[in-house]
Amino acid sequence: MSENYRKWPMVLFLGVLTTPLILMYVYLFVDTVTNTPPGAILPNEFTLEHWRFLHENLPGRPSIWLATWNTFMFATVTTLIVLAVSSAAGYSLSRLQLPARSFFLGGILVLHAFPTVTLLIAIFLILQMLGLYNTLIGVILVKISLELPFGIWIMKGFYDTVPWEIEMAGIQDGATRFQVWRILVLPQVKPAILALGIISFLAGWSEFILPLVLAPGNDVQVLSVYLAALIADDNNFDMNLFKSVGLFYVLPVIVLFVFFQNKLMNIYSGGTKG
Amino acid sequence: MGNSKHLGLILLAPAGVFVILFFLAPVVLTAIFGFTNMSTATGISGGAYVVNESTMRALGERFGERELAGRLLRKSYVIDEAGLQAARESGAEQATIEELREKYLGRNFESRRQIERLLKKLDNRPASIRAIKKIAASFERSVVNIRFDSPEELVAAIEGYGIVLSDAQRQALADVSYTGWVFTTQNFKTMMELPDTWRTMANTLFYVFSTLILFNTGFALVLAILTHYMPEGPAGFFRSVWLLPRITPPVLYVLMWKWLAWDNGFLSRMLEPLGIAPRNWLLDTPANAWTFVILINGFVGASMGMLIFSSAIKAIPQPLFHASEVDGASRWQQIRHIILPQLRWPILFITSYQTLSLLTSFEYILLATDGGPGGATEVWALAAYKKALSNYGGALQYGYGAAMSLVLVVIGVVLSLIYLRLFNFKALTESPKIEQ
């Protein structure tokens, strides 16, 4: 459409604006396997030394594999529980008779819009009092709770699009509402579960502030905190090393992004946190 | 499970537990903590009643009881059974102890010299000066730095040394000796008085509105409209690239900006041939720091608007564009008269939504400038975080930080409720169609 208009000036204009971004990402990859002489723009030699953190611990830092395992546990457990809890609650809000239903719906919407990061100080004190400070369980519980309003809202939206006829037919055949949900409706929202699962996993994998404040210890450290501590250490400044750790950290995200890009675009435009 | 009313609540219950414990409770507790003086000094659980240098200074300054304060800080000497026991263990003669018990049990002394004088006058006088000093030490009593669970216990201990307290003195002592946190409105008074508060607030407003106008709506609109007029190939490419900042974990994303901006970084190297000295562009001047803070946040923020505006433009019926082209409309006229009117609601949505998230987010600023140089880019949320959770001195002011957060929580609740009204709540909450 709009064949009357020339296109190359727009492509050129946007291309210029996008250049810094592209440069940053290209150099992210290039710098992890090369060395650049001081003052030069282009690298002059290939090397794998920046990846040494994979087999030796960096000064003052725990093993990268421990941090990777913690990050994986944090993201996976959060995702699984968010999926289970929000697919139940979403169905309840979408289809079932509830006392004070519009109160619950309004509440979920308000919580969804609510800026959770403002609660950090109170959450920190609560975990201290519960004895869950500096544990993975504590930070997982918090992350789940803060993700739930979004998850429930998304799942409710998807349940709303499932035709009522499916459920009515199930009820006619004598199934209970619970059986109808488990056997007939859940398979209908598989794409939603997949999408929410990916979003939750990415959110968990990228999370920085919560583990930084609630679980900073070396035993429970996740990759984001590991990398931030590495960068903040003035005694061992090595940009290429930072980038290599960063690339290692971001690899799962890139893989998910490449495979599920369209799904992500749809969900993000459905209005997640900005 | 036949009753769908109960099933509804059962399915909702797990979510309820999580949300109440770690979402609603923190909202309420932020309000409560905001009205306390909780800090690393007071601890977060209940405190104790302690006589020490600082609480006694307060007793002198606030109640004028300097004499009592001085008296409580000095050691007392009491001849009691516990003291006699200690004296025996420190090697006193049995006869000495018997004499002390018979003649002087329950006697108090205000100074070491007094009790030593007494010991010298005893019939069964200890053999050496050293023995006298040792025995005197067994009767030494002090409340200094002892933690009492209640003011009654503290008063009882003090009166055991023969110090008689008036009711007013007891009350004053209970007030000043408590080392735990107490409820207070001092945080808000301090907040109003500190010049930093107003500077931080001005920073916050500047940050939110410039990022919002330049990027989150402004540049997002540019991206959506330009990609709309492009062939699918480049349009898809640009949309994907501009989604990258949102997908990239914040720590890595900010690291890439640091690589661009640090004194040995890409920007410095590129500008060196032009005669511009290398510098850390992120932190050298407030203006440069702000530029980067806004760019860093704006590049992330633009993608959400871009996606929402793009799908809104896609929803505009194609014939509208074709008809306007036949009528000879320029591209600018199309944008002005077709696209922008259709985007009114999405723009309002993005603006309101992102106002709230920019107002409260500090992750990228924390990672990029940490509020520097010299507090120039310190925004409200970052200041609250630093007060309560990250302070190099180690003295964390939980109460004051919570009070600062409370300001944001209140704004958050009010704005969320307004948005709920604004974006047509009724349509979203239709009743279910199967009744049982």
Interface residues (C-beta under 8 A of the other chain):
Chain A: M1 S2 N4 Y5 K7 M10 V11 F13 L14 T18 P20 L21 I22 L23 M24 Y25 Y27 L28 D31 P38 G39 A40 I41 A84 V85 S86 A88 A89 Y91 S92 L93 S94 R95 L96 Q97 L98 P99 R101 S102 F104 L105 G106 L109 V110 L111 A113 F114 P115 T116 V117 T118 L119 L120 I121 A122 I123 F124 L125 I126 Q128 M129 L141 V142 I144 S145 L146 L148 P149 I152 W164 E167 M168 I171 T176 R177 F178 Q179 W181 L202 W205 S206 F208 I209 V213 S224 L227 A228 I231 M239 F242 K243 G246 L247 Y249 V250 V253 F257 Q261 L264 M265 Y268 S269 G271 T272 K273 G274
Chain B: M1 G2 S4 K5 L7 G8 L9 L11 L12 P14 A15 F18 V19 L21 F22 F23 A25 P26 V27 L29 T30 F33 M38 I44 S45 N216 L223 L226 T227 Y229 M230 P231 P234 F238 R239 S240 V241 W242 L243 L244 P245 R246 I247 T248 P249 P250 V251 L252 L255 M256 W257 K258 W259 L260 W262 N264 G265 F266 R269 M270 E272 F299 V300 G301 S303 M304 L307 I308 S310 S311 Q318 F321 H322 E325 R331 Q334 F349 Y353 Q354 L356 S357 L358 L359 T360 S361 F362 E363 L366 L367 A381 A384 Y385 A388 L389 Y398 G401 A402 S405 L408 V409 G412 V413 L415 S416 L417 Y419 L420 F425 L428 T429 S431 P432 K433 I434 E435 Q436
